Every structure is written in structure tokens, then in C-alpha cells.
Amino acid sequence: MPQVPHPRSTRTRDWEAAHLAVEKVYFPHELHALSSPDLLALTMQSVDLGPVTIGRLNWGTDVSIACDYLGAYEINIPISGRLDSRSGSAITVSQPGQATVFTADRSSMITRWSGDCQVVGVKFEAEYLEREADRVQATPLRSRLVLPDQLDLGGPDERSWFTLVRALTAQLREPADLLSNPLVGPQLASAVTTAFILAVSPETIGTGLRPRIVKRVLDALHDDPAKNWTLADMAELGGSSVRRLQEGFAEHVGASPTATLRDIRLSRAHADLTSADNAANVSEVAARWGFPGASRFAAAYRKRYGVSPSQQLRM
């Protein structure tokens, strides 16, 4: 059943209430006042579209925020004011027309969020964004996307994405009937995600790089990786010969169809094994994602992630 989006609106001058409200919508973080703590006036409107969260927020006073961005990517776009941040040795300063990109599971520090800085914040669940990037780019799943620390929103693709996001945040000020529609939310999440992927890597994406037969088979593998796929099944689905399918994957994906399927299965299994909610053992996870045996699964998992599945469960 489609997930129902959940619009939220918060206005508060209480530090603890402000901290908890933003943490609930975005990420656990450490919040500190840099000046005039009595001027705090958090305003936040947001909507949860499932794997994508979109919102506007302003603190009303200068603050700093430390965060690890667990399991999700965050894009902060100043509409006004200035956003200073640091991640490792990289220092980023974003003002209107720019966006700061925070990578999943990487500690970052917003060293100064100015009191006059209103931000449009877009959060993507990491597994969802990475999977959708592979659909758009017709490449096998990777463990992490490589994203820039900052986006210039002046380019045509970047501007198109931001126009879409800003139009959706404008809806947050109105009765949320449209955004609350369970049939609309997943479509909006997909549109925002695809437009973002096109914006961050326009030089490597285009219809010419994604032949129809390759995309059709890739989509099917992503949708049902546990199926007992054969090369003949894939070729029939793509409407091509096995040889032509293999050539298409080699040219446009950089891996064979079977290797691509294995990588997708491994990524799904990895997500299960690292989930706090996982109650399955290694054999159950292997069977769930279509691996013919636990020993072959363990060997492939160790080769990709550097630890065995059983070790991963204990971490």
C-alpha cells in the first residue's frame, strides 16, 4: 500500500523543542547557539515522501550543527543568508544560488547557519538514492555515490531540479491535500530524485547511454533480484539475443548481466545484515536474495565488503 506523506509544521522559541523537532524530521545532531540564544525562533515546514524528505527551515539566530548523516544524504540550499560547513579538510560556504551536499554516514559540521538563513533541505535515504542513480545511469550498484561538496544551481539541470523542489516547498504553506495524497507522494519522490541525479552528473547521463534493452533488464533485476534469473530470461525480457544482451551490458554497464545481478543481490543482503531490525540469520538472508547457497554467498560477500556475513551480523 502506498506510504502516506506526513506534512509537519513547527514554530518554537524553546531550544530543546527546536532540537527535537528538527532531529525528528532530519537527523540526530548536536545543536549550539553561536550568538543571541534568546533570539531563537525556529520555523520549519516539511513533508515526508517516504525515501525523500523536503522542508524549509530557519533558526532565527546563528547556530552550529554537528551531524553524522546516518543512512541518508542531505542537500541544504540557502534561500537567504549564508551556510558555512566543514567535512574533513573541505570547507564549503553556500549562499543563494548554491547548495551544500552532505554525504551519507560522513561526519560534517555546519560551523555557522546564519540567523537570516532560510534553507530548503532535501533528505534522500541512501539506499534509495543509490539504487535510483543506478537505474538512471544504467550502472551496477555501488556502495556509495560520489557527490560534490557543493552544487552551483545556475546550470540548466541544477536549476530545473531546484525549481521543482522549490515549487514543492511552496505547497507546504498551503493545505497539504496534494502532498498528502498517497498516490502522489511516491511519484514526487521519484521525480525529485531523478532530477537530482541528472543535476549532479549531467556529463555521464543521457538517453544515448541507456539503451532500451539494457534499461528494461536492469529495471527488472532491481525490482526482483531474488528471482531465479537466467541469461535466457534476461535476453527474452530485453527482446534480444543473449550475445547482444551481454555486449550491451559490457558497453553500457561495465559488467556482465550475471555480475550485475550478483552486485544487486549483495547490496540488498548488506542492507539486511546491517539493519538494526534484522532478525534473520545468514542462510535466511542468502535465500531471501536468491543466492543458491550460504557458502557461495559468504565468499562473494567477503570479497565485496571485506568481512564475512556472520562477522557483519556481529558488528
C-alpha positions, 0 to 999 in steps of 0.5 A: 500500500502506498506510504502516506506523506506526513506534512509537519509544521513547527514554530518554537522559541524553546531550544530543546523543542527546536532540537527535537523537532528538527532531529525528528524530521532530519537527523540526530545532531548536536545543536549550539547557539553561536550568538543571541540564544534568546533570539531563537525562533525556529520555523520549519515546514516539511513533508515526508515522501517516504525515501525523500524528505523536503522542508524549509527551515530557519533558526532565527539566530546563528547556530552550529550543527554537528551531524553524522548523516546516518543512512541518508544524504542531505542537500541544504540550499540557502534561500537567504543568508549564508551556510558555512560547513566543514567535512574533513579538510573541505570547507564549503560556504553556500549562499543563494544560488548554491547548495551544500551536499552532505554525504551519507554516514560522513561526519560534517559540521555546519560551523555557522547557519546564519540567523537570516538563513532560510534553507530548503533541505532535501533528505534522500535515504541512501539506499534509495538514492543509490539504487535510483542513480543506478537505474538512471545511469544504467550502472551496477550498484555501488556502495556509495555515490560520489557527490560534490561538496557543493552544487552551483544551481545556475546550470540548466539541470541544477536549476530545473531540479531546484525549481521543482523542489522549490515549487514543492516547498511552496505547497507546504504553506498551503493545505497539504491535500496534494502532498498528502495524497498517497498516490502522489507522494511516491511519484514526487519522490521519484521525480525529485530524485531523478532530477537530482541525479541528472543535476549532479552528473549531467556529463555521464547521463543521457538517453544515448547511454541507456539503451532500451534493452539494457534499461528494461533488464536492469529495471527488472533485476532491481525490482526482483533480484531474488528471482531465479534469473537466467541469461535466457530470461534476461535476453527474452525480457530485453527482446534480444539475443543473449550475445547482444544482451551481454555486449550491451551490458559490457558497453553500457554497464561495465559488467556482465548481466550475471555480475550485475545481478550478483552486485544487486543481490549483495547490496540488498543482503548488506542492507539486511545484515546491517539493519538494526531490525534484522532478525534473520540469520545468514542462510535466511538472508542468502535465500531471501536474495536468491543466492543458491547457497550460504557458502557461495554467498559468504565468499562473494560477500567477503570479497565485496565488503571485506568481512564475512556475513556472520562477522557483519551480523556481529558488528 
